[in-house]
Structure formats: structure tokens, C-alpha cells
Amino acid sequence: MVVQLEPLRQAEIDAIFHALADATRRDIVARVIEREQSVSGLAASYAMSFAAVQKHIAVLERASLVVKSQRGRERIVRAEPAAIARARAVLEHYETLWRHRAAAIDAILAEEPEQQGEEHARHRRHHRS
């Protein structure tokens, strides 16, 4: 069973999980959750070019995980907790689906020994006659 989400929402979810699929982007999100940081300050933290860090930030911005703003001459990056909350809600939705599925399987497995016992008793009664 495929759970269909609203098309616009599905695209947003895809963007969030695509952005979080990269370790550098997850690290950037973790850093800006702690405190706002400048793009240049973030770039200094990584062994890659400034342009590469800017591209990672752009992916995070498209997913609404971070917001970049101008403060004087600096571009400041801050976390956007609402997008992270939406990602968590999606994961919780799938967790609920799996828990229900596991509970259904457990119920089926619990019924099988009872059914086998009833069949065995019927079989014994039939052969006694």
C-alpha cells in the first residue's frame, strides 16, 4: 500500500530528505541549529571550496531547512525548525504504519496455534469414530 500525500507536500518531503541525505548538509543543519552562522564561517569548517559550501546551503534553502539573510556585509544562515518538524512528522507517520503492520502480523501468528490445535482435535475425533 502506497500512502499518497498531497503533490505539493510530497515534493517538499522529497526535497527535505534529499537535502538530509548528505552528511555535510546534515552537519550544516546541526551547526546552525546550535546558533546562526555566516556562510564564510561555515565554509571555514569544511575541507572544500567556498562555492561547494554555498551549493550545500542552497540545497538546504530549497528544502526550507535553513534560511539565509543579509546582515551588513555577511550572509547569515539559520535553521528553520518547521521543516525539520515536518520531516519528523513524516517519519512518525511511516513508523505508525509499520507498527500497525507488525501488530497485524503478530495477531495472525497468535491465531495460528489456536487453529492448529482445533484442527488436531477435530482430526483425532474423526479417527476415533
C-alpha positions as CSV (number, residue, x, y, z in Angstrom):
1,M,0.0,0.0,0.0
2,V,1.4,3.4,-1.0
3,V,0.4,6.3,1.0
4,Q,-0.3,9.3,-1.2
5,L,0.5,12.7,0.2
6,E,-0.6,16.0,-1.4
7,P,1.5,16.6,-4.5
8,L,3.0,19.9,-3.2
9,R,3.7,18.3,0.1
10,Q,5.3,15.2,-1.5
11,A,7.7,17.5,-3.4
12,E,8.6,19.3,-0.2
13,I,9.2,16.0,1.6
14,D,11.4,14.8,-1.3
15,A,13.4,18.0,-1.1
16,I,13.9,17.7,2.7
17,F,15.1,14.1,2.6
18,H,17.3,14.7,-0.4
19,A,18.9,17.6,1.5
20,L,19.4,15.5,4.6
21,A,20.8,12.5,2.6
22,D,24.2,14.3,2.5
23,A,26.5,14.2,5.6
24,T,27.9,17.7,5.0
25,R,24.4,19.2,4.8
26,R,23.3,17.3,7.9
27,D,26.3,18.8,9.7
28,I,25.5,22.3,8.4
29,V,21.9,21.9,9.8
30,A,23.3,20.7,13.1
31,R,25.7,23.7,13.3
32,V,23.0,26.3,12.5
33,I,20.5,24.7,14.9
34,E,23.1,25.4,17.7
35,R,23.5,29.1,16.5
36,E,23.2,31.2,13.4
37,Q,26.4,31.3,11.4
38,S,27.8,33.2,8.5
39,V,28.3,31.5,5.2
40,S,32.0,32.2,5.4
41,G,32.2,30.9,8.9
42,L,30.5,27.7,7.8
43,A,32.8,27.4,4.8
44,A,35.9,27.6,7.0
45,S,34.7,24.5,8.8
46,Y,35.0,22.2,5.8
47,A,37.8,21.0,3.5
48,M,36.0,22.1,0.4
49,S,35.7,25.3,-1.6
50,F,33.5,28.2,-0.5
51,A,31.4,27.6,-3.7
52,A,30.8,24.0,-2.7
53,V,29.6,25.0,0.8
54,Q,27.3,27.7,-0.9
55,K,25.8,24.9,-3.1
56,H,25.1,22.8,0.0
57,I,23.4,25.7,1.7
58,A,21.4,26.4,-1.5
59,V,20.1,22.7,-1.3
60,L,19.2,23.2,2.3
61,E,17.4,26.5,1.5
62,R,15.3,24.9,-1.3
63,A,14.2,22.3,1.2
64,S,13.4,25.1,3.7
65,L,15.7,23.6,6.3
66,V,17.7,26.8,6.6
67,V,17.1,30.5,5.8
68,K,19.9,32.8,4.6
69,S,19.7,36.5,5.2
70,Q,21.8,39.6,4.8
71,R,23.3,41.2,7.9
72,G,25.6,44.0,7.0
73,R,28.2,42.5,4.6
74,E,27.6,38.9,5.8
75,R,25.2,36.3,4.7
76,I,23.8,34.6,7.8
77,V,22.4,31.1,7.8
78,R,19.9,30.0,10.5
79,A,17.9,26.8,10.9
80,E,14.2,26.6,10.0
81,P,12.8,24.2,12.7
82,A,9.4,23.9,11.0
83,A,10.8,21.9,8.1
84,I,12.6,19.6,10.5
85,A,9.3,19.1,12.3
86,R,7.6,18.2,9.0
87,A,10.3,15.6,8.3
88,R,9.8,14.2,11.8
89,A,6.0,14.0,11.2
90,V,6.5,12.1,8.0
91,L,8.8,9.6,9.7
92,E,6.4,9.2,12.6
93,H,3.6,8.5,10.0
94,Y,5.6,5.7,8.5
95,E,6.6,4.4,11.9
96,T,2.9,4.2,12.8
97,L,2.1,2.3,9.6
98,W,4.9,-0.2,10.3
99,R,3.7,-0.7,13.9
100,H,0.2,-1.4,12.7
101,R,1.5,-3.9,10.2
102,A,3.7,-5.6,12.8
103,A,0.7,-5.8,15.2
104,A,-1.4,-7.4,12.4
105,I,1.3,-10.0,11.7
106,D,1.5,-10.7,15.5
107,A,-2.2,-11.2,15.6
108,I,-2.1,-13.6,12.7
109,L,0.7,-15.6,14.2
110,A,-1.1,-15.8,17.6
111,E,-4.2,-17.2,15.8
112,E,-2.3,-20.0,14.1
113,P,-1.5,-22.2,17.1
114,E,-5.2,-22.0,18.2
115,Q,-6.3,-23.0,14.7
116,Q,-3.8,-25.8,14.6
117,G,-5.0,-27.1,18.0
118,E,-8.6,-27.1,16.8
119,E,-7.8,-28.9,13.6
120,H,-5.8,-31.5,15.5
121,A,-8.7,-32.1,17.9
122,R,-11.1,-32.5,15.0
123,H,-8.8,-34.9,13.3
124,R,-8.5,-37.0,16.5
125,R,-12.3,-37.1,16.9
126,H,-12.8,-38.1,13.3
127,H,-10.4,-41.0,13.6
128,R,-11.9,-42.3,16.8
129,S,-15.3,-42.8,15.2
